[in-house]
């Protein structure tokens, strides 16, 4: 990102749409990208990653992204998200005492669609499908 930020051809106009790098993980974050290449509060889109006990984005990653924009979207609930339905308090207590965590089965990723009509009176529209949602 630093090469692109330093190139005068790339920092004359800022974008208001951003595909968040590396599934929102901290290793893909670059402050300069957000300050140099993007408008304040851009639309930000990401997809989560879950494989071999590695989950992205992490809770702190989502907090960081939400601090940078109020227009963030994700294609599926992160693996750590409490997606399970509510149970009776006694059942919750028994599970907690037994050190048991129940997660919903993995689902197909959803879809986020962004549409933009340029020009005077430019408009945008974000639609989410099948589990995708705003951050």
N, C-alpha and C positions, 0 to 999 in steps of 0.2 A: 504494500500500500504506500510506503514512503516514496517509492519511485514515481508513482502516479501523482501523489500529492505535490511532489517537487516539480513536476512537468507543467509549465505554464499553459500548455494546450488543454489540460484536464481540470484546471481549477478556476476557469473563467466563469463557468456556470455550475450551479449546485443542483443536485437532484432532490426531489421530494419523495422518491421511491427507492427502497433499499432491500435487497435480499440479504438477510443477516448471514454472515459467514460462519462456517463450522458449527452449524446447528445451534447457534447462540452461545457456544462455549467461550470461556474467557480467552483461550488460546487463539481464537479468531477475532477477538476484539481489538480495535485500534482507535484510540481517542481522536487521532488526526483525521481519520475517515469521517467520523461524525461531525467534527468541527470544520474541516476544510472542504469536503466533497458533498456534504448534505445540508439541506435547509434545516432549520430548527424544527423539531417534532415531525420528522418524515414518516411516511408509511413504511413500516418495517415488517418483513415476512420471513418466517423461518419454519423449518420442519424439525421435529425432535429426532433423536437417535437413541436406540436402545439395543445393545448387543454385548453379551459377555459381562454383564454387570456394570458396563459403562453407560451412563445415562446423560444425555444432553438435551436441552439445557438443564442446568442445575437451578435450584431455587434462587441462588444469588445472581445467576445469569439473567433470569426473568426479571428480578428486581432492577438490575442494571439497565436492561433494555427499557423497562417501564419508566425509569428515571430519564431516559433519553427521548422517549416518545410516548404519547398517549394513543398512538395509532399502530400498535403492534398486533400481529396476527400469527397464529401457529396452526399447523395443519392437523394436529392431534394433541391430546392431553399429554404432558410429560409423564414419564414412567413413575415419578414420585408423587404425582397428583392424587389426592384422595378421591378416587373415582367410584369407590364402592358405595353401595346404598346404605342408608341408615339402618341400624339394627337396634334391638331392644337394649337398654342400658346393661342388663345382666349379661347378655351375650357379649357386648363390647368389653365389659370388665373381665370376663373369662378369657377372651382372646388376648387382651392386654396382659393379664397375669401369666398367660402361657407363652408370652412373647411371640404371638402369632399376628402377622399382618396379612390381610387379604387384599389382593389387587384384582381388578377386572381383567379378564382375558384380553390379550392384545387384539386390537381392532384394526381394520384397514384405515390407512391415513385418509384424512379428509382432503378437501380442496378449497383453496382460497383463490377467488377470481378478482382481479383488479382491472377496472375499466376506466379509461381516461379519455375525455374529449377535449382536445386542445383548442386554443383560440380565445377570443374575448368571451368572457363568461364561462371559462373552462369549468368542466364538471368532472367529478370522479365518483366511482361507485365500487364498494367492496362487498362481495357476496361470499358467504362461507357455507360449505356443504359437508355432510357426513362426519361430524365430529370436529371439524376445524372451528376455531373460535378466536375472539379477541383475547389478547393477553390480559 
